[in-house]
Amino acid sequence: MERRRPLAIALTVASLLFAGCSESRDALIVGDSPDADVDYLYVIPAGTADRITAGETVEILPAQLDVRVGEVIRVVNEDDAGHFVGIFYVGAGETVTQRFASPGDFSGFCTIHPSGQISLHVTE
């Protein structure tokens, strides 16, 4: 039971960040095919959480990412810990693939950027 509490807290925080950070939720198409062409690929290497915990600066993606409608972002998490990447939560060993359907601005908590934040700007 105690081990589930941090996960429940993390999921609650993620859902609140998602709800408060989006100007247009219609800009997202969730669950795109893993075989989709990818415009932006980011890989979170194994050991990333340990490096961050040890105080190392880890920067895997930019603090601001500008994409166009129709482009696809894929985040592959090879780490043994889950990570927040703005509006996405990428569990340990999981991959998130996202195609954007309309313009919008999204921002949120990022566990893999030194600033702790990421902004995503989707344009036509």
LUMVOMI-343713 format. One record per atom (N, C-alpha, C): x, y, z. Coordinates in steps of 0.05 Angstrom, whole numbers, plus 5000, padded with zeros to 4 digits. Example, Ala and Ser with C-alpha at 12.3 -4.5 7.8 and 13.67 -1.06 7.14 Angstrom:
# residues 2
526448865156524649105156526449345156525749555142527349795143525850015157
# end
This chain:
# residues 124
501649765000500050005000501750255000503950255016505650495018507050554991507650344976508950384950507150504929504550474933502650584913502150884918502550974942502051254948503551454931506251414927507751604909506651604881505951364871504851344844502251494842500551454861497951594861498351894862500151984878500752274880501752374853503652224841504852304816502652324794500952124793498752124773496852354777496252424802494552644808495752904799498352944805499753184796499853204766500352974753500452974723497753064711495552954723492953024712492253314716493153424739492653714745494353884726496853804721498553954702497253954675496353714666495153694640492653874638490953864658488554024657489054324657491154414670491654694672493554814652494854654635496954754618496254764589493954684581493254664553491254874545491955014523489955204512487955064495488754834483486954694465487554394467485854254481486253964483485753824456484353954437483853834411486453814395488553944404491153934390492453664393491453494410492753234415491253004402492752824391491552564383493152354398491952234417493352044435493251764423495351614427495351334419496051284390497551464378498351434351499951174347499951064324501350814319504350834324505450634337508350634342509950624316508650554294510050534269509850804253508551004264508351264251511051384246511251534224513651684219514051884242516551924250517152084273518752324265517852564273519352814267521352884289520652814314522352864337522452614354524952514358525352274374527152344397526152284422527752334446527952064461530351984469530751744483531751804511530451704531531351734559532951484565535651514567537351274571536951154598537650894600537650754625539650904644538850924669540551054689540051354692538151464677537651754678536751844705534851704717533851784744536151774764537851574763540151554781542051784777542551864753544352084747543152344758540552384755539252624766539352624796538752394809538852374838541652434848543652354833546452404841547352694837545452864826546053144823547253214796547253024777548353084751546253234734547153424718545353574701544853404676542353344671541553184648539653344631540353374606538653524587538253354562535953224560535353044538533753184516532153374523530653524504530653814511529953984492529954274497527754364516528154594529526154704547523654794531524054874506521854944489522054794462519954684454519854534429517654644412518354724388516354834368515854614347513354544344512654334324510354444307509854314285507554384268505354174270502954264263500654084262501453854244500853614252501353374236504053244243505853384256508353264264508053084287510052904290509952694310512352714328511852694354513952674375513852394387516152274390516352024404518352044427517551954451519351954474519551654482521951554481522551274489523951284516522851144535523951144562525350874567527950874565529550634571530450614600529550814616530350824644528550634660529450574685527750404702525950564720525750824714523851004728522151154708519651214715517951374698518751664699518151814678518852094676516552264666516252504676514352694666515752864645514452904622515453064601513153254593512853464609510653654604507953514607506453494586503753374587503753074586506152954582506352664580507552544604506652304612508052144631508951894616511551844617512651614602513751414623512351204627513051004647515650864640516850734660519350584656518950384634520750384614520650194592518450244572517150474574514950534556515750744535514050764515514350954493511751104490511951364487509651534480510051654453508051624435508151734409505751924406506252164397504152374397504252524370501952524356501552684332499752914340500353154330498753394338496853464315494253504322492153544303491453834298492054014317491454294314493354464332493454724326495354894342494554904371496554954387496154984416498855024431498655104455500955144472500654974497502654824504502654634526505154674542504954664568507354674585506854514610509054444623508754294648511354204659511254044680513453944694515053744677517753764678519453584663521653474681521653214686523653104703526353064689526553104663529053054649530253304637529353544646530553794637531453944662533854054662534854194686533054404697531454534680529654744690527254634704526654374700524354244711521754314696521954454674519654534658520154474628517954454613518154434584515654574573516054704550513854834536513754724508511454674498511054564471509154754457510054854434508455044418507854914391505254874385504454744361503254954343504354984318503355184299502355044274500855194258499755084233501955034213
# end
